[in-house]
Amino acid sequence: MSNDNRISSEPSEEAIALFLANDNGDALTDLLVAALDEAFEVLSEAAGTVH
């Protein structure tokens, strides 16, 4: 199994700083929840391949 499973929609530190600077917490929360959902989906798919 490869360790190269980076999520392409991963927010950069600059993007997070802009969300925080613009007091846009709701949009940042939505982005982070979507990233977590994708991460859990990858983990659940990988769980089926563990022996």
C-alpha positions in Angstrom: 0.0 0.0 0.0 1.3 3.4 -0.9 1.8 6.2 1.6 1.0 8.8 -1.2 -2.7 9.3 -0.4 -2.7 13.0 0.0 -6.0 14.7 -0.6 -5.8 17.1 -3.5 -8.5 19.4 -2.0 -6.4 19.8 1.1 -6.4 23.5 2.2 -3.1 25.3 2.3 -2.0 27.2 5.4 -2.5 30.4 3.4 -6.1 29.5 2.6 -6.8 28.7 6.3 -5.2 32.0 7.3 -7.4 33.9 4.8 -10.5 32.2 6.2 -9.5 33.2 9.7 -8.5 36.7 8.8 -11.8 37.3 7.1 -13.7 35.8 10.1 -15.2 33.2 7.8 -15.4 30.3 10.3 -18.5 28.7 8.7 -16.8 28.2 5.3 -13.7 26.9 7.0 -15.7 24.5 9.1 -17.5 23.2 5.9 -14.1 22.7 4.2 -12.6 20.8 7.2 -15.7 18.6 7.6 -15.6 17.7 3.9 -11.9 16.8 4.3 -12.7 14.6 7.3 -15.5 12.9 5.5 -13.1 12.1 2.6 -10.5 10.9 5.0 -12.9 8.6 6.8 -14.1 7.2 3.5 -10.5 6.4 2.5 -9.9 4.7 5.9 -13.1 2.6 5.6 -12.1 1.5 2.1 -8.6 0.6 3.4 -10.0 -1.3 6.4 -11.3 -3.9 4.0 -7.8 -4.6 2.7 -6.2 -5.1 6.1 -5.4 -8.8 6.8 
